[in-house]
Amino acid sequence: MNLHGEIIIGHMRLNVANLERSLVFYCGLIGLQKGEQDGNLITLCPGSHHHIVLEPPHRTGAHGAPYGHTGMYHFSFLYPERKELGRIVKKLVGTAHEIDGVIDYGISQAVYLRDPDGIPVELYVEDPLDKVTRRSERKLAITPKSIDLESLLENL
């Protein structure tokens, strides 16, 4: 399954311990497409001008940084609709990939997990603008609460 064409990502470069393992995660599970390869650098792209570059450590035998030491809190994939997010979650559940959390923020719903190197990844969908606007008229207060995975997987 390829990543939906409207998924939004930015440009980033990830230092990963094992390129093949990362390809299985980002292409096989998340749905990115493998693009160009230049030596040890592999570009992943969802069909847009934005992309992710995977590169191995610069030193032989080096390992990825321990959790909390990657220089970033997490990075995110914004899905165009809840159904697309549900498809990826179904795939994650089917492969027994560990999910760290599923949260409804009142303006968006997010699924948190880690890539094979422990880099935190957020998969999320924003609520429709009219729903958020109605809430903002009542002084929007973001109160995170858990999402039932069953409800996310409904109607797939």
N, C-alpha and C positions, 0 to 999 in steps of 0.2 A: 504494500500500500504506500503510495507516495503522499507526501505532505500536501494538504490542501493549498491551492494556489494563492489564497488570500491570507495565509499565515504570515505574520509580520515578525521579522527578526532584524537585528542590526548587523554591523560588521564586528567580528570578534576573532581573536586568535586564542586557541586553547592549547596549552602544553599538556600532552597526554602521555602516559607511560607505555601504552600499547595501541598502535594505530588500528590494528585489525579489531581488537575488542571495542574500541570507540566507534568504528564503522558499524559494527553489529548493533550497538546502541542507537546511534544517531540516524543511521539509514534503516536498519531493520525494525527498530521499535518506534522511534519518533517519526520516521518517514522522510527525512531529508534525502536528497539525491547526491551521489558522489559526483563531483565535478572534476576539475583539472587536478592532476598530480604532477608536482614539480619536485623531483627528488623525494625527500621525506615529508614534504608539505602536501596535504590533501585538502582541497576546497570542497565544502559541502554547501549546497544551495537549494532553496526551495523553488527554484524557477524564477527568481527575481535578481536584481542587481545586488542585493544584500547577501552576505555569505558568512560562513564560519570556516576558519582555517584550523585544521588539526596539525600539530607538529609534535614530534617526539622530543624528549629532553635533550639538551645540547651536549650533555656528558654521557658517555657510555656507562651503563649500569645505574643511572640516576632513576629515582622513583618520583612519582607525583608528590606534591606537597601534602602534608597531613591536613585533615579537615580543619577549616577555619584559617588556613594559611595560604589560600589561593589568590588573595588579593581582591576577591570579589565576594559579596554576600550571596548572590545567585544571579542567574540570567534567566530571561523569560521568553516564551513563545506565546504570542497573542493569537488566539483562534477566532475566526469570524463568527462562529455560532456554537452554542452548547453541544449540539449534535456532533460536531467535529471533535470537540474535546472528549466527549463520551466514547467515540470510536478509538481514540488513542488509549484511554483508560481501560477499555475492554481488552485491548491488545496487551497492555501492561499486566493486567490481572491474569490473562490467559497464559502469559509466560512466567508468572510468579515473580515479576520484578517488584521489588519492595517500594511501596509508596509511603512517604514520610507523613503526609497530611493532605486533607481535602477540606478546604475552608471556603465558606461563603462570607464575603466582606460586606455584603449589602449593595455594592456597586459592581462587584465582579465575583466570580467563583474561580478558585485556583486549586491545582493539584501540585504537590511538591514531591520531588524525588531526587535521586542523585545519579550522575553518570558513573561509569565504571571507575573513574578516578576520584570519586567522592565529591565532584563539583555539583553544588546544588542547582537544580533546574526547576523552574516554575512553568507550568502549562496553565494558561488561564483564558477565560472568556469574560468580556465585559457585559453587564446587563444592558438591554436595549436603552437607548438614550431617553425615551419617553418615561420609562420606569424610574431611571435615575433622576430625571427632572422632577417628577412628582415627589420623590423623596426629598430632593433638595429644597423644595418649597416648604417642607416641614423641618428644616434645619437638619440636613443630613448628618447622621452620626454613624460612623463606621464601627459596627459591633461584630467582630468575627465570630462565626459559629460553624460547627461542623456540618458537612454535607453528607447525606446518606449516599453511599456509592450506588445503591440500587436506583435512586432517582436520577443519577447522572447517566446510568446505562439504559434507562427506559427509552422506548421508541427508536431503537437503532435498527 
